[in-house]
Amino acid sequence: MQQPALKIQSLNHYYGKGVLQKQTLLDINLEIGAGEFVIITGQSGSGKTTLLSLIGGLRSVQSGSIQFLGQELSGASQQKLTKLRRQIGYIFQSHNLLGFLTAQQNVQMAAQVNNNISMQAARSRSQTILQAVGLGDRLNYYPENLSGGQKQRIAIARALVNQPKLVLADEPTASLDSTSGRAVVELMQHLAQEQMCTIVMVTHDNRILDVADRIIHMEDGRLSYNNSLTPARLSRQFESNT
Ligand SMILES: Nc1ncnc2c1ncn2[C@@H]1O[C@H](COP(=O)(O)OP(=O)(O)OP(=O)(O)O)[C@@H](O)[C@H]1O
């Protein structure tokens, strides 16, 4: 069987110390396949962002195990975590673009930070990916002159420019109207399929759930159900069988 992109076993997480300690994640067990698009839903405070940040190597694993492409995150050195993070693209609700850089410079900088590639190659790669997200005519625009949906598309381009194996997205459509939100997730779905990239997305946005292969629900720090047959998965299975 193909190695899963993510394998999470007996994961627990706590905030605070002593009598103030509070358990936020309880015995999470989960496998996510390569190229799978998984959406995590759940009420505010149920632990979604904590889980995402642990998967992304942005927090230390306290108890249990997370394997990303067979590599253990628990107890990993900073050097190893930095290397693993380079294979992950992050997209957050606030796109965190740098206002003094153009669309193209924002993406190019990500390409240059993560790779030992020439400035020329980084420029060309950032132009190509911005064209792919439909912003070929906005390369030299500053974020303040672009719409929310366009800024989020730059954030997607930035997350995907290094062809990561995994994209983690936390509420990427929260600040968008429904049309732009839908366009943004469909674009992620499309690009990720092209690059065989796994996506784990946290969202409260019920209008976009159908793009996922699997929807995972969290409740009070636990996975409460694991629905594996979404319409997107059924149609992908159908396409691969025909
Ligand atoms: N840095 C922190 N220190 C202490 N407690 C925290 C910290 N971050 C989160 N928590 C608590 O852990 C629990 C889970 O938070 P988390 O942000 O993971 O939930 P969430 O499901 O992503 O919520 P939301 O949908 O509101 O973003 C909450 O009770 C929260 O108050």
The ligand as a Gaussian input file, in Angstrom:
#p B3LYP/6-31G(d) Opt

LIG

0 1
 N       -2.021000      29.387000      22.853000
 C       -3.037000      28.919000      23.599000
 N       -2.961000      28.929000      24.947000
 C       -3.958000      28.446000      25.702000
 N       -5.100000      27.912000      25.204000
 C       -5.221000      27.899000      23.869000
 C       -4.209000      28.388000      22.991000
 N       -4.618000      28.226000      21.705000
 C       -5.831000      27.649000      21.793000
 N       -6.202000      27.454000      23.072000
 C       -7.450000      26.823000      23.528000
 O       -7.498000      25.514000      22.984000
 C       -8.812000      25.203000      22.524000
 C       -8.779000      24.850000      21.051000
 O       -8.396000      26.009000      20.305000
 P       -8.235000      25.993000      18.711000
 O       -7.835000      27.363000      18.293000
 O       -7.375000      24.867000      18.339000
 O       -9.737000      25.684000      18.282000
 P      -10.463000      25.911000      16.889000
 O      -11.380000      24.753000      16.719000
 O       -9.455000      26.145000      15.812000
 O      -11.275000      27.236000      17.153000
 P      -11.713000      28.407000      16.111000
 O      -12.656000      27.750000      15.140000
 O      -12.380000      29.416000      17.002000
 O      -10.455000      28.910000      15.479000
 C       -9.672000      26.413000      22.862000
 O      -10.314000      26.167000      24.102000
 C       -8.673000      27.531000      22.991000
 O       -9.141000      28.510000      23.877000

